[in-house]
Amino acid sequence: QEKVQQSPESLIVPEGAMSSLNCTFSNSASQSIWWYQQHPGKGPEALISIFSNGNKKEGRLTVYLNRASLHVSLHIRDSQPSDSAVYLCAVSPPQGGRALIFGTGTTVSVSP
Amino acid sequence: EAAVTQSPRNKVTVTGGNVTLSCRQTNSHNYMYWYRQDTGHGLRLIHYSYGAGNLQIGDVPDGYKATRTTQEDFFLLLELASPSQTSLYFCASSGQNSGNTLYFGEGSRLIVV
């Protein structure tokens, strides 16, 4: 079964700094890799996804995917207090279907 | 905007009790999912469905039944609830018209005493 691991477990960054989160997955044939954001008491919300090796930028977010090393990272530029949340990495398994497999998350706290 | 509504939002039941968690989506999505979220385990897939009448087994199905009665409605049934099923449950939907993005409800917190 596909496994998704995230690091670090938690992260404290000052306002305006870069937040960097890591995720490793177990199968290079996995389809898309997703990042979701979850605020306390809320359901996860999709932030950004990537399929091809390389990077993808959307606003303050940049995602890097390296399938050979089974690694994906999320970088949040100019972190804001509203970015304080749990960030979940998720992968689409190679056998298809749309049931994502999630990691355990990284808790990000942005201090004003 | 995609909408997934769960009920009840909070539920306390006794060991051995029956619980039904409800989920309705108004996104015209074909796919619906039930996940549970626990500290240290993240989100784990219980059951999912491709459409009305369809049911697929997820990764942690023991002790749970599910039923998809219409395209909009997906139910999770705990017929003999146990304390190990105390958790935060999330319903989600996805479809080709959303680029396969999962849209989640706000969660149902279940406590089994």
HADDOCK unambig.tbl for C-alpha pairs under 7 A between the chains (distance, minus, plus):
assign (segid A and resid 42 and name CA) (segid B and resid 106 and name CA) 4.98 0.50 0.50
assign (segid A and resid 43 and name CA) (segid B and resid 104 and name CA) 5.46 0.50 0.50
assign (segid A and resid 43 and name CA) (segid B and resid 105 and name CA) 5.64 0.50 0.50
assign (segid A and resid 43 and name CA) (segid B and resid 106 and name CA) 4.55 0.50 0.50
assign (segid A and resid 43 and name CA) (segid B and resid 107 and name CA) 6.22 0.50 0.50
assign (segid A and resid 44 and name CA) (segid B and resid 104 and name CA) 6.16 0.50 0.50
assign (segid A and resid 45 and name CA) (segid B and resid 103 and name CA) 6.81 0.50 0.50
assign (segid A and resid 45 and name CA) (segid B and resid 104 and name CA) 6.98 0.50 0.50
assign (segid A and resid 46 and name CA) (segid B and resid 101 and name CA) 6.86 0.50 0.50
assign (segid A and resid 102 and name CA) (segid B and resid 42 and name CA) 6.70 0.50 0.50
assign (segid A and resid 102 and name CA) (segid B and resid 43 and name CA) 5.79 0.50 0.50
assign (segid A and resid 103 and name CA) (segid B and resid 42 and name CA) 5.96 0.50 0.50
assign (segid A and resid 104 and name CA) (segid B and resid 40 and name CA) 6.28 0.50 0.50
assign (segid A and resid 104 and name CA) (segid B and resid 41 and name CA) 5.63 0.50 0.50
assign (segid A and resid 104 and name CA) (segid B and resid 42 and name CA) 3.93 0.50 0.50
assign (segid A and resid 105 and name CA) (segid B and resid 42 and name CA) 6.67 0.50 0.50
